[in-house]
Amino acid sequence: MCGECWFAALPDCDAALAAFRGLRGAACHVVPHESGRPWLVGCWSADRARIIETGRVRVALLGVSGASEAELRRRAGTVSTATQAEQLVRGVAGCFHLLATVRGEVYARGTASGARRLYRAAVDGVDVVADRSRTLAWLTGADVDTHQMAARIAFLGPTPFPLDRAAMFRGVRAVSPESAVRLDRRGRAGERRWWRAPEQESPLAEAAVGLREALRDAVAVRVRPGQVWAADLSGGMDSTSLCFLAVEAGARLVVATLELSDAANEDSRYARVAAAHLPSGTTRLTFPIAGLPPYLTGLGEGGEPDDEPSLKWRDLAQQHHIRSVLRAHGGGRRLCGQGGDHVVLPPVCHLHDLVRHRPATAIRQLGAFAAMQRWPRAAAARCLADRRGHSAWLVRQATGLANAPMEPGAPDLGWAAPMTPTPWATEHTRQAAAELLRQAAADVPPLAGTRGPHRWIHQIQQAGRVAVTYDQHGMALEMPFCDDAVVEACLRVRPHEALDPWRYKPLLVQAMRGIVPDLLLARTTKGDAGAEWRAGMKAQQPLLAAWADSSLLVAAGLADRDTLRRAWLSPGTLPAACGPAVETAVAAESWLRDLRTHPTPDHLKEHPRDPDPVP
């Protein structure tokens, strides 16, 4: 996928030709159904696509995959219905969209991690599937759904499940990562679940073997012996692991280390140690933060909006600069450890599940986490005693959203982070978010039957959403931790063995033993860029002051102007918990402004194209 890559899948009926005509001018490629009507339209890189046609079956894998065309053809011979499409990719490594048309019926799905997403909408009476919601919004003339925008700025914590996975445009539906879409020959869409998380039953040692092989395969499906590859070498365990796996796969590396300003940050030291253990032919580039564009650079200039508000402006200018330098050294595509934290570390709320099955282990871990994070004993006891299911828990959060006080130091053991409203959220915003929570409580089941696995899957899918953002901005980043096989390998472990208060990332440490030097696996710290974020916010104060005066969030009745101004110009005067929400509000405002100045998505502008498959 790249900045201008996109696709849409059309049903095999004449009524879909209107949607095809709307997209044809922007499409570089068109793949027909068996009938000759257009099925798959869009732009994609030839080296990241496997498309085969055999008999009545057409299959497309768009993204990175380990499937050869010969193997796909062999498997396609065993498929007689669209619902059998999963047989085509069973055991195939990589990160890709699966699309198939069999006898005119369409099957489409992304990835369980959310790194490949799908949306659908009705266009002139027939359903169309696309990988970008803006494609469908432009095609249907859809406006922004202000209720969904309210949900994005209403909470101090991350937007909770399932509100965070909704499309931002009216009439456009986001397909959940664990669901696939089927289009029949009359243009009607249905969804079915294609993925379920594995049981969390494997001991740490056994799960580590599975993770090691999954990561090896994920790197090997991308890297070829002798190729030059760029790679992040932050000093963290995730990127370091990928570097050593890439060397094992035969890559010649050009590695990048970002040197932050905080003297207490140990990333650079560990990166130097790691580089010393890499082959002598490795090129190591360091990027002192003082020599890079500050955080939030480019915010005022704006640009092509994403499918949803994102935190891209935090470091987008830095990433573009680093990418250009890496490319000058021969590193075209770049391995990145994004998603590692989300995938290999279960959420602490697994203690809520554990106390009912292994009470002694749960109490021991709870005591350690309570001491480290200063949880009040009474608050911890109340959280553990809360037996409400997902639906009842959401209803309670909706009820308290209007005036929910934050309990200082409360342990995060619920179905989501505590839903405390932001200070700038208006009554309208709070009520809109509460209504969406109540609707979700009635209509949307959790991702798993208990809190621990539910939240682990959710945090993995949040990492996938970040991968989508970088991908759509043409950053050429490869994030193997977001491959479904890697995700499943991690989810098989017993959570209390993978989240240990006395050890850091024990699952990844065990998996990389013998591949990554022991000294690097012994690290127990993690750096952050808080100082750089504060400096970036300060540098943007003139712009943010002007935005507060003309805020589109305020104009929509979603934010209080004075409180928003204070949050943007003096974030240090607010409680520390408000920091991430302040940046989220900036992202929301930026996204609305960019939509106004970029009504037509860049990827839907005129492209050179293949001949039409239909008259």
C-alpha positions as CSV (number, residue, x, y, z in Angstrom):
1,M,0.0,0.0,0.0
2,C,1.2,3.6,-0.6
3,G,0.0,7.2,-0.5
4,E,-2.0,6.8,-3.7
5,C,-2.9,3.2,-3.5
6,W,-6.5,2.3,-3.1
7,F,-9.2,-0.1,-4.2
8,A,-12.9,-0.7,-4.4
9,A,-14.7,-4.0,-4.9
10,L,-18.0,-4.0,-6.9
11,P,-20.8,-6.6,-7.0
12,D,-21.4,-8.5,-10.3
13,C,-24.5,-6.6,-11.5
14,D,-25.3,-3.9,-14.0
15,A,-26.4,-1.5,-11.2
16,A,-22.8,-1.4,-10.0
17,L,-21.7,0.3,-13.2
18,A,-22.7,3.7,-11.9
19,A,-20.2,3.3,-9.1
20,F,-17.6,2.1,-11.5
21,R,-18.1,5.1,-13.8
22,G,-17.6,7.4,-10.7
23,L,-14.3,5.7,-9.9
24,R,-12.9,4.9,-13.3
25,G,-11.0,8.1,-13.9
26,A,-8.9,7.6,-10.8
27,A,-8.3,3.8,-11.3
28,C,-5.0,2.6,-12.6
29,H,-6.2,-1.0,-12.8
30,V,-9.5,-2.8,-13.4
31,V,-10.0,-6.6,-12.8
32,P,-13.2,-8.0,-14.1
33,H,-15.7,-10.6,-12.8
34,E,-16.1,-13.8,-14.8
35,S,-19.0,-12.0,-16.5
36,G,-16.8,-9.2,-17.7
37,R,-18.3,-6.6,-15.4
38,P,-15.8,-4.7,-13.3
39,W,-15.0,-6.3,-10.0
40,L,-11.8,-4.7,-8.5
41,V,-10.8,-1.1,-9.4
42,G,-8.1,1.0,-8.0
43,C,-4.3,1.6,-7.9
44,W,-1.8,-0.8,-6.4
45,S,1.8,-1.7,-6.7
46,A,2.5,-4.8,-8.8
47,D,5.1,-6.1,-6.4
48,R,2.5,-6.0,-3.6
49,A,-0.3,-7.7,-5.4
50,R,-1.1,-11.4,-6.2
51,I,-4.0,-11.5,-8.6
52,I,-5.0,-14.7,-10.4
53,E,-7.9,-15.7,-12.6
54,T,-8.7,-19.4,-13.1
55,G,-12.0,-20.8,-14.2
56,R,-14.8,-19.1,-12.3
57,V,-12.5,-17.9,-9.5
58,R,-10.7,-14.5,-9.3
59,V,-8.5,-13.9,-6.3
60,A,-6.5,-10.8,-5.2
61,L,-4.1,-10.5,-2.3
62,L,-3.2,-6.9,-1.9
63,G,-0.3,-6.2,0.5
64,V,2.6,-8.4,1.6
65,S,2.0,-12.1,1.3
66,G,4.0,-15.3,1.1
67,A,1.7,-16.9,-1.5
68,S,3.0,-17.5,-5.0
69,E,0.7,-17.3,-8.0
70,A,1.2,-21.0,-8.7
71,E,0.1,-21.9,-5.2
72,L,-2.9,-19.6,-5.4
73,R,-4.0,-21.2,-8.6
74,R,-3.7,-24.7,-7.2
75,R,-5.8,-23.7,-4.1
76,A,-8.3,-21.9,-6.3
77,G,-9.1,-25.1,-8.0
78,T,-10.6,-26.4,-4.7
79,V,-12.9,-23.4,-4.2
80,S,-16.5,-23.4,-5.5
81,T,-18.2,-20.7,-3.4
82,A,-17.1,-17.3,-2.2
83,T,-17.5,-18.4,1.4
84,Q,-14.6,-20.9,0.9
85,A,-12.2,-18.1,0.1
86,E,-10.3,-18.5,3.4
87,Q,-9.0,-21.8,2.1
88,L,-6.9,-19.8,-0.3
89,V,-4.7,-18.2,2.3
90,R,-4.6,-20.7,5.2
91,G,-1.1,-20.6,6.6
92,V,0.0,-17.8,4.3
93,A,2.3,-15.3,6.0
94,G,2.1,-11.5,5.6
95,C,-0.4,-8.7,5.9
96,F,-2.9,-8.3,3.1
97,H,-6.4,-7.8,2.0
98,L,-8.1,-11.0,0.7
99,L,-10.6,-10.4,-2.1
100,A,-12.3,-13.0,-4.2
101,T,-15.1,-13.3,-6.7
102,V,-16.5,-16.8,-7.3
103,R,-19.4,-17.3,-9.7
104,G,-20.1,-13.5,-9.4
105,E,-20.3,-13.5,-5.6
106,V,-17.7,-11.3,-3.8
107,Y,-15.7,-12.0,-0.6
108,A,-13.6,-9.4,1.0
109,R,-11.8,-8.9,4.3
110,G,-8.9,-7.1,5.9
111,T,-6.7,-8.3,8.8
112,A,-7.6,-9.2,12.3
113,S,-5.0,-6.7,13.5
114,G,-6.8,-3.8,11.7
115,A,-3.7,-3.0,9.7
116,R,-5.8,-3.6,6.6
117,R,-9.2,-2.2,6.9
118,L,-12.5,-2.2,4.9
119,Y,-15.5,0.0,4.6
120,R,-18.8,-0.4,2.8
121,A,-21.6,1.9,1.6
122,A,-24.6,1.9,-0.7
123,V,-23.9,3.6,-4.0
124,D,-27.0,4.1,-6.2
125,G,-28.7,1.2,-4.6
126,V,-25.9,-1.4,-4.5
127,D,-23.2,-2.0,-1.8
128,V,-19.6,-1.2,-2.6
129,V,-16.6,-2.2,-0.5
130,A,-13.4,-0.1,-0.3
131,D,-10.2,0.1,1.7
132,R,-10.7,3.8,2.4
133,S,-13.8,5.4,3.9
134,R,-13.0,8.7,2.0
135,T,-13.4,6.8,-1.3
136,L,-17.0,5.9,-0.4
137,A,-17.7,9.3,1.2
138,W,-16.6,11.1,-1.9
139,L,-18.5,8.7,-4.1
140,T,-21.8,9.2,-2.1
141,G,-21.3,12.8,-1.2
142,A,-21.4,11.9,2.5
143,D,-20.9,14.5,5.2
144,V,-19.0,14.1,8.5
145,D,-21.0,12.4,11.2
146,T,-20.8,14.9,14.1
147,H,-21.9,12.2,16.6
148,Q,-18.8,10.2,15.7
149,M,-16.7,13.3,15.9
150,A,-18.1,13.9,19.4
151,A,-17.0,10.4,20.4
152,R,-13.4,11.2,19.3
153,I,-13.1,14.2,21.6
154,A,-15.3,13.3,24.5
155,F,-13.0,11.1,26.6
156,L,-9.8,11.8,28.4
157,G,-8.6,8.3,27.6
158,P,-8.6,6.7,24.1
159,T,-11.9,6.5,22.3
160,P,-13.4,3.3,23.7
161,F,-14.4,0.2,21.8
162,P,-16.5,0.0,19.7
163,L,-16.8,3.8,19.1
164,D,-13.3,4.1,17.9
165,R,-13.9,1.7,14.9
166,A,-16.8,3.5,13.4
167,A,-16.5,5.4,10.1
168,M,-16.5,9.2,10.3
169,F,-19.0,9.7,7.5
170,R,-22.7,9.3,7.4
171,G,-23.8,6.3,5.5
172,V,-20.3,4.7,5.4
173,R,-20.0,1.6,7.6
174,A,-16.6,0.3,8.9
175,V,-16.3,-3.4,8.6
176,S,-14.9,-4.8,11.9
177,P,-11.4,-6.3,11.5
178,E,-12.7,-9.8,12.5
179,S,-15.5,-9.7,9.9
180,A,-15.6,-10.3,6.2
181,V,-18.0,-8.9,3.6
182,R,-20.0,-10.9,1.1
183,L,-21.6,-9.1,-1.9
184,D,-24.3,-11.1,-3.8
185,R,-25.1,-10.7,-7.4
186,R,-27.9,-8.2,-6.6
187,G,-25.5,-5.9,-4.9
188,R,-26.5,-6.7,-1.3
189,A,-23.9,-6.9,1.4
190,G,-23.7,-9.2,4.4
191,E,-21.0,-9.6,7.0
192,R,-19.8,-12.8,8.7
193,R,-17.1,-13.4,11.3
194,W,-13.9,-14.8,9.7
195,W,-11.6,-14.6,12.7
196,R,-11.6,-15.6,16.3
197,A,-8.8,-15.3,18.8
198,P,-7.1,-18.5,19.9
199,E,-7.5,-19.9,23.4
200,Q,-5.0,-18.4,25.8
201,E,-3.7,-21.7,27.1
202,S,0.0,-22.0,26.1
203,P,2.8,-21.8,28.7
204,L,5.3,-19.0,28.1
205,A,8.0,-21.3,26.7
206,E,5.7,-22.9,24.2
207,A,4.1,-19.6,23.1
208,A,7.6,-18.1,22.7
209,V,8.5,-20.8,20.2
210,G,5.4,-19.9,18.2
211,L,6.1,-16.2,18.3
212,R,9.7,-16.7,17.2
213,E,8.6,-18.7,14.1
214,A,5.8,-16.2,13.3
215,L,8.2,-13.2,13.5
216,R,10.8,-15.1,11.5
217,D,8.2,-15.8,8.8
218,A,6.9,-12.2,8.9
219,V,10.3,-10.8,8.3
220,A,11.3,-13.5,5.7
221,V,8.2,-12.8,3.6
222,R,9.4,-9.2,3.2
223,V,13.2,-9.5,3.2
224,R,15.2,-11.3,0.5
225,P,18.9,-12.3,0.9
226,G,21.2,-9.6,-0.3
227,Q,18.6,-6.9,-0.3
228,V,19.3,-3.5,1.3
229,W,16.7,-2.7,3.9
230,A,16.2,0.3,6.1
231,A,15.2,-0.5,9.7
232,D,14.5,1.5,12.9
233,L,17.0,0.7,15.6
234,S,15.5,2.8,18.4
235,G,17.1,0.8,21.2
236,G,13.8,-0.7,22.2
237,M,13.3,-4.4,22.2
238,D,10.8,-4.5,19.4
239,S,12.8,-2.8,16.7
240,T,16.0,-4.4,17.9
241,S,14.4,-7.9,17.4
242,L,13.4,-7.1,13.9
243,C,16.9,-5.9,13.0
244,F,18.5,-9.2,14.1
245,L,15.8,-11.2,12.3
246,A,16.4,-9.2,9.1
247,V,20.1,-10.0,9.3
248,E,19.2,-13.7,9.9
249,A,17.1,-13.5,6.7
250,G,20.1,-12.1,4.8
251,A,19.4,-8.4,4.6
252,R,22.0,-5.7,4.5
253,L,20.7,-3.1,6.9
254,V,20.7,0.7,7.0
255,V,19.5,1.4,10.6
256,A,18.1,4.6,12.0
257,T,18.3,5.8,15.6
258,L,16.5,8.8,16.9
259,E,18.3,10.5,19.7
260,L,15.9,12.3,22.0
261,S,16.7,15.2,24.4
262,D,16.0,13.5,27.7
263,A,19.3,12.5,29.2
264,A,17.6,9.8,31.3
265,N,16.3,8.1,28.1
266,E,18.4,4.9,27.6
267,D,17.3,4.3,24.0
268,S,20.4,5.6,22.4
269,R,22.7,3.6,24.6
270,Y,20.9,0.4,23.9
271,A,20.9,1.2,20.2
272,R,24.7,1.6,20.2
273,V,25.1,-1.8,21.9
274,A,22.7,-3.4,19.4
275,A,24.6,-1.8,16.4
276,A,27.9,-3.2,17.7
277,H,26.5,-6.7,17.5
278,L,25.1,-6.3,14.0
279,P,27.3,-7.3,11.0
280,S,30.1,-5.0,10.0
281,G,28.5,-4.0,6.8
282,T,25.5,-2.4,8.6
283,T,25.2,1.3,8.0
284,R,24.1,3.1,11.2
285,L,22.6,6.6,10.9
286,T,21.8,8.7,14.0
287,F,19.2,11.5,14.0
288,P,19.6,14.0,17.0
289,I,16.2,15.4,17.7
290,A,17.6,18.9,17.6
291,G,18.4,18.5,13.9
292,L,14.9,17.3,12.9
293,P,11.7,19.3,12.3
294,P,10.0,19.8,15.7
295,Y,6.9,17.8,16.7
296,L,3.7,19.1,15.0
297,T,5.7,20.6,12.1
298,G,3.3,21.1,9.2
299,L,0.2,21.3,11.3
300,G,-0.6,24.8,9.9
301,E,0.0,23.9,6.3
302,G,-2.4,21.0,6.5
303,G,-2.6,18.3,3.9
304,E,-4.5,15.3,2.7
305,P,-6.8,14.1,5.5
306,D,-6.9,10.5,6.6
307,D,-10.0,8.4,6.9
308,E,-10.3,9.6,10.5
309,P,-8.5,12.1,12.8
310,S,-5.1,10.8,13.7
311,L,-2.0,11.8,15.6
312,K,0.1,11.9,12.4
313,W,1.3,15.5,12.8
314,R,3.1,14.5,15.9
315,D,6.2,13.3,14.0
316,L,5.2,13.2,10.3
317,A,7.7,15.8,9.2
318,Q,10.4,13.9,11.1
319,Q,9.5,10.6,9.6
320,H,9.6,12.1,6.0
321,H,13.0,13.5,6.7
322,I,14.3,10.2,8.1
323,R,12.8,8.3,5.2
324,S,14.5,10.5,2.6
325,V,17.9,10.0,4.2
326,L,17.4,6.3,4.4
327,R,16.4,6.1,0.8
328,A,19.6,8.0,-0.2
329,H,21.5,5.2,1.5
330,G,19.6,2.5,-0.5
331,G,17.0,1.7,2.1
332,G,13.7,1.8,0.2
333,R,11.3,0.0,2.5
334,R,11.8,0.2,6.3
335,L,11.2,-2.3,9.1
336,C,9.5,-0.7,12.1
337,G,8.7,-2.1,15.6
338,Q,5.3,-0.3,15.7
339,G,2.7,-2.6,17.4
340,G,5.2,-4.5,19.5
341,D,4.1,-3.1,22.8
342,H,0.4,-3.7,21.9
343,V,1.0,-7.3,20.7
344,V,3.4,-8.8,23.2
345,L,2.1,-7.2,26.4
346,P,-1.4,-8.2,27.7
347,P,-3.3,-5.4,29.4
348,V,-3.2,-5.3,33.2
349,C,-7.0,-5.9,33.4
350,H,-6.2,-9.6,32.8
351,L,-6.0,-9.6,36.7
352,H,-9.8,-9.3,36.7
353,D,-10.0,-12.6,34.9
354,L,-7.1,-14.2,36.7
355,V,-8.4,-13.7,40.3
356,R,-11.3,-16.0,39.5
357,H,-9.1,-18.8,38.1
358,R,-5.8,-18.5,39.8
359,P,-6.5,-16.4,42.9
360,A,-3.1,-16.9,44.5
361,T,-1.2,-15.8,41.4
362,A,-3.6,-12.9,40.9
363,I,-3.2,-11.6,44.4
364,R,0.6,-11.8,44.2
365,Q,0.7,-9.9,40.9
366,L,-1.9,-7.5,42.0
367,G,0.2,-6.6,45.1
368,A,3.2,-5.9,42.9
369,F,1.3,-3.8,40.3
370,A,-0.5,-1.9,43.1
371,A,2.8,-1.0,44.7
372,M,4.4,0.1,41.4
373,Q,1.4,2.2,40.2
374,R,0.2,3.3,43.7
375,W,-3.3,1.9,43.4
376,P,-5.5,2.6,46.4
377,R,-6.4,-0.7,48.0
378,A,-10.1,0.1,48.2
379,A,-10.3,1.1,44.6
380,A,-8.5,-2.1,43.5
381,A,-10.9,-4.2,45.5
382,R,-14.0,-2.5,44.0
383,C,-12.6,-3.0,40.5
384,L,-12.0,-6.7,41.1
385,A,-15.4,-7.2,42.6
386,D,-17.2,-5.6,39.6
387,R,-18.7,-8.6,37.7
388,R,-20.7,-6.6,35.1
389,G,-20.6,-7.9,31.5
390,H,-19.6,-5.6,28.6
391,S,-23.1,-4.4,27.8
392,A,-24.0,-3.4,31.4
393,W,-20.5,-1.9,31.9
394,L,-21.0,0.4,28.8
395,V,-24.5,1.4,30.0
396,R,-23.0,2.4,33.4
397,Q,-20.3,4.4,31.7
398,A,-22.8,6.2,29.5
399,T,-24.9,7.1,32.6
400,G,-21.9,8.6,34.4
401,L,-20.4,10.4,31.4
402,A,-22.2,13.6,32.1
403,N,-20.5,14.2,35.5
404,A,-18.1,11.3,36.0
405,P,-15.3,12.2,38.4
406,M,-11.9,10.8,37.9
407,E,-10.8,8.6,40.8
408,P,-7.2,9.4,41.4
409,G,-5.0,6.4,40.9
410,A,-7.9,4.0,40.1
411,P,-6.6,0.8,38.6
412,D,-7.6,0.2,35.0
413,L,-9.4,-3.1,35.3
414,G,-12.6,-2.4,33.4
415,W,-13.7,-3.4,29.9
416,A,-12.1,-0.1,28.7
417,A,-10.2,2.7,30.3
418,P,-12.3,4.8,32.7
419,M,-14.5,7.0,30.6
420,T,-14.0,10.5,32.1
421,P,-15.1,13.3,29.9
422,T,-12.7,16.0,28.7
423,P,-13.0,19.5,30.2
424,W,-13.8,21.0,26.8
425,A,-16.5,18.6,25.8
426,T,-19.9,20.4,25.7
427,E,-23.1,18.9,27.0
428,H,-24.1,18.1,23.5
429,T,-20.8,16.1,23.0
430,R,-21.3,14.2,26.2
431,Q,-24.8,13.3,25.4
432,A,-23.9,12.2,21.9
433,A,-21.1,10.0,23.2
434,A,-23.4,8.6,25.9
435,E,-26.0,7.7,23.3
436,L,-23.5,6.0,21.1
437,L,-22.3,4.0,24.1
438,R,-25.9,2.9,24.9
439,Q,-26.4,1.9,21.2
440,A,-23.2,-0.1,21.4
441,A,-24.3,-1.8,24.6
442,A,-27.4,-3.1,22.8
443,D,-25.9,-4.0,19.4
444,V,-22.1,-4.8,19.6
445,P,-20.7,-7.8,21.5
446,P,-17.2,-7.6,23.0
447,L,-14.2,-9.0,21.2
448,A,-13.9,-11.8,23.8
449,G,-16.0,-13.2,26.7
450,T,-13.8,-11.6,29.4
451,R,-12.0,-8.3,30.0
452,G,-8.5,-9.4,29.5
453,P,-8.6,-10.9,26.0
454,H,-11.2,-8.3,24.9
455,R,-8.9,-5.5,25.7
456,W,-5.8,-7.2,24.4
457,I,-7.4,-7.7,21.0
458,H,-8.6,-4.1,21.1
459,Q,-5.2,-2.6,21.8
460,I,-3.7,-4.7,19.0
461,Q,-6.3,-3.3,16.6
462,Q,-5.4,0.2,17.8
463,A,-1.8,-0.5,16.7
464,G,-3.2,-1.6,13.4
465,R,-4.9,1.7,12.9
466,V,-1.6,3.5,13.3
467,A,-0.1,1.2,10.7
468,V,-2.9,2.3,8.3
469,T,-2.1,6.0,8.8
470,Y,1.6,5.6,8.0
471,D,0.8,3.4,5.1
472,Q,-1.6,5.8,3.5
473,H,1.0,8.6,3.8
474,G,3.5,6.6,1.7
475,M,6.0,6.1,4.5
476,A,7.0,2.6,3.1
477,L,7.0,1.2,6.6
478,E,6.8,-2.5,7.3
479,M,5.3,-3.5,10.7
480,P,5.6,-7.3,11.1
481,F,4.2,-7.2,14.7
482,C,0.9,-6.3,13.1
483,D,0.8,-9.5,10.9
484,D,-2.1,-11.7,12.0
485,A,0.1,-14.8,12.5
486,V,2.3,-12.8,14.9
487,V,-0.9,-11.5,16.7
488,E,-2.2,-15.1,17.1
489,A,1.1,-16.4,18.4
490,C,1.0,-13.8,21.1
491,L,-2.6,-14.3,22.0
492,R,-2.0,-18.0,22.7
493,V,0.1,-17.3,25.8
494,R,-1.2,-17.4,29.3
495,P,-1.6,-13.7,30.0
496,H,-0.3,-13.8,33.6
497,E,3.0,-15.2,32.2
498,A,3.4,-12.6,29.5
499,L,2.6,-9.6,31.8
500,D,4.9,-10.1,34.7
501,P,5.4,-7.2,37.2
502,W,9.0,-8.4,37.8
503,R,10.1,-8.9,34.1
504,Y,9.8,-6.7,31.0
505,K,8.2,-8.3,27.9
506,P,9.0,-11.9,29.0
507,L,7.3,-13.4,25.9
508,L,9.4,-11.5,23.4
509,V,12.5,-12.0,25.5
510,Q,12.0,-15.8,25.5
511,A,11.2,-15.7,21.8
512,M,14.3,-13.8,20.8
513,R,16.7,-15.8,23.1
514,G,19.7,-16.9,21.0
515,I,18.8,-14.3,18.2
516,V,19.2,-11.0,20.1
517,P,22.2,-10.7,22.5
518,D,21.2,-11.3,26.1
519,L,22.4,-7.9,27.2
520,L,19.7,-6.3,25.0
521,L,17.0,-8.7,26.2
522,A,17.8,-7.7,29.8
523,R,16.5,-4.2,29.4
524,T,13.7,-3.2,31.7
525,T,13.1,0.5,30.7
526,K,11.3,2.3,28.0
527,G,11.9,5.8,26.7
528,D,9.3,8.5,25.7
529,A,9.2,11.8,23.9
530,G,7.2,13.9,26.3
531,A,9.7,16.8,26.2
532,E,9.5,16.9,22.4
533,W,5.7,16.9,22.5
534,R,5.6,19.8,24.9
535,A,8.1,21.8,22.9
536,G,6.1,21.2,19.7
537,M,2.9,22.4,21.4
538,K,4.7,25.5,22.6
539,A,6.0,26.2,19.1
540,Q,2.5,25.9,17.7
541,Q,0.9,28.4,20.2
542,P,0.2,31.2,17.6
543,L,-1.5,28.8,15.3
544,L,-3.5,27.1,18.1
545,A,-4.6,30.5,19.4
546,A,-5.9,31.4,15.9
547,W,-7.6,27.9,15.7
548,A,-9.3,28.4,19.0
549,D,-10.8,31.7,17.8
550,S,-12.2,30.0,14.6
551,S,-12.5,26.4,15.8
552,L,-14.7,24.1,13.7
553,L,-15.2,21.9,16.8
554,V,-16.6,24.9,18.6
555,A,-18.7,25.9,15.6
556,A,-20.2,22.4,15.6
557,G,-21.2,22.7,19.2
558,L,-18.7,20.0,20.2
559,A,-16.2,22.0,22.3
560,D,-16.2,24.9,24.7
561,R,-14.0,27.7,23.2
562,D,-12.4,29.0,26.4
563,T,-11.6,25.6,27.8
564,L,-10.3,24.4,24.5
565,R,-8.1,27.5,24.2
566,R,-6.6,26.9,27.7
567,A,-6.0,23.2,26.8
568,W,-4.1,24.1,23.6
569,L,-2.1,27.1,24.9
570,S,-1.5,26.0,28.5
571,P,-1.7,22.2,28.6
572,G,0.6,22.1,31.6
573,T,-2.1,23.8,33.7
574,L,-4.4,20.8,33.2
575,P,-4.2,17.4,35.0
576,A,-1.5,15.2,33.5
577,A,-4.2,12.8,32.4
578,C,-5.4,15.4,29.9
579,G,-2.2,15.4,27.8
580,P,-3.2,12.7,25.2
581,A,-6.7,14.1,24.9
582,V,-5.3,17.6,24.2
583,E,-3.4,16.2,21.2
584,T,-6.5,14.3,20.1
585,A,-8.5,17.5,20.1
586,V,-5.8,19.2,18.0
587,A,-6.0,16.2,15.6
588,A,-9.7,16.5,15.3
589,E,-9.6,20.2,14.5
590,S,-6.9,19.7,12.0
591,W,-8.8,16.9,10.3
592,L,-11.9,19.0,9.9
593,R,-9.9,21.8,8.4
594,D,-8.1,19.5,6.0
595,L,-11.4,18.0,4.8
596,R,-12.6,21.5,4.1
597,T,-9.6,22.3,1.9
598,H,-9.3,18.8,0.3
599,P,-12.8,17.8,-0.6
600,T,-11.6,15.4,-3.3
601,P,-9.1,12.7,-2.0
602,D,-5.7,12.9,-3.7
603,H,-5.9,9.2,-4.5
604,L,-9.1,9.8,-6.6
605,K,-7.5,12.2,-9.0
606,E,-6.9,11.2,-12.6
607,H,-4.4,8.4,-13.1
608,P,-2.9,6.6,-16.2
609,R,-5.0,3.5,-16.5
610,D,-5.6,0.1,-18.1
611,P,-8.2,-0.3,-20.8
612,D,-11.8,-0.7,-19.7
613,P,-12.9,-4.3,-19.2
614,V,-16.5,-3.3,-20.1
615,P,-18.0,-1.1,-22.8
